[in-house]
Amino acid sequence: MTNLPSVELTVYPYECDAFGHLNEASFLALFERARWDALARGPGMNVFQRNGVWPAVRKATVDYKAGAFPGDILTIETVVTHRGTTSMTLRQVATRGSDGVVVAEAEIVFVCIDRLGRSTPMPDELVKIFGPRTSGASPREVQRHTVNGVELACDVRGEGTPVLFIHGFPFDRTMWRHQLAMLARWKRIAPDLRGAGGSGAPPDGYSLARYADDLVALLDALGVRQAVVCGLSMGGYITLELLRRHADRIRALILMDTRARADSPESRRSRDELARLAQAEGPAAVADRLLPRLLAPDTPVSQPEVVTQVREMAARLSVPGTVGALLAMRDRKDASDLLPKITVPTLVLAGAEDQITPPQDVRALAAAIPGARFTEIPAAGHLAPLEQPLATARALGDFLQAL
Ligand code: MLT
C-alpha cells in the first residue's frame, strides 16, 4: 500500500454545527483538503491537470467515530488501499492530536477521467505517485495461514508497531472489530484461534501451549518478530503462556479481564459440565449459559446488538473448538509465578462491572506486575472491547502511544 504524506489540519469554528461539533459535511471537506495538501507537498496540486486527466469521486463513505471541536488539530493519514487501471481507493483516517483518538475514517473511490469525462488509464506520473496496480484482493480481506497443520483466519490491518489481539471464550477475532477500526496507527493482527471463527477445527489437541505455539507460527508467517500482545480473559491466559514459552516475541503486554491463577476444583467441574453441554447441544447453548454474567447489567438493555454479536461469535465456534478451549482452560497451569518477573511495559484493564473476573481481582493481578498500569473501563462487564469500544480503544491507544 502507498502512503501519501500525513497532513495536520486545525478545526475552525465555522466548520462546526450549533452543538459545537465538527459538522459531518465538514469532515468530507477536511478529508478533501488533506488530499490536496498532500499533493501540494509532493508532486504539486496541478499534477492531474498537467497529465490531462481528472480524479472524479465515484463513492465516499465516512465512518464517524468521535467528536472534534474548534481548535482541535487533526492528523489525517491517507493510504492508497487499491489501485486498478482507471480507478483507485483511498482510505483516510483523522486522528485527534491531543489524545490520539480516531475521530473519523473515510473510504473514497476515484475514477481517472479525461477531458471528455471518459474513464481513462492513469498516466505514468500518477502511477508513480499512487503506486502499482494492486491485485483484486482487498486489504480488508481475511488472511489465511496454515500453522502447525491448521488454517487460521486472521485480520491484518495497517502498518506500524504490530499488536496481536487474542480473543476470549466463547468469542472470535470479531470481538476486536472496533479496536481494529480505531487503532489506525498500529499494525493490528487479530486471528481466530484454532476451533473458532473462520479457522480450522481439528478434532483434538487443544491446549494453551498449542494456542501459543500457533500464534508464534502465525507471527513468523507474517514476518513479525515482536508484537505487543493483547489478550482478553482466555486470550490473557494464552498471553501468559506466550510469556512462559516465547518471551522474546513480546514487545509489551496488555492483559484484559483475566487472571493468572489456575482453575479451582469447582471451576474445573463446571468446565467439564459445559463441555458436555457443548457436545450435547452445541456451542450456542454454552453461550446462553454464560451470557447472564458476561456483560454489564445495562448492556443487554442499552446495546442489545452486543448480545447478538456474542451469540453470532458462539455460533461460529466448532464443537471440538468449544470443548477443546474448555479443557485447555481447565488444565492450565497457575501462571502467578510469572507476574513478578515481567519486564516489558504492561497495561492491565478491567471492566468496572465484570462479574467473571471482578475488577478488584484484576487490580491485584496488575499489582503483582512490576510497573504495570491498571485502568478500569466504566460501564463494561467482561467484554469491554464490544461494550465500550471507544473507551477501550482510547486506553489501548494511550498505552501504545507511550511505548
Ligand atoms: C473468557 O472470556 O475467555 C472466559 O471467561 C475465560 C474463562 O472462562 O475462564
Residues whose N, C-alpha, C, O or C-beta is under 5 A from the ligand:
A	BS01	MLT	G168 F169 L232 S233 M234 G235 I356
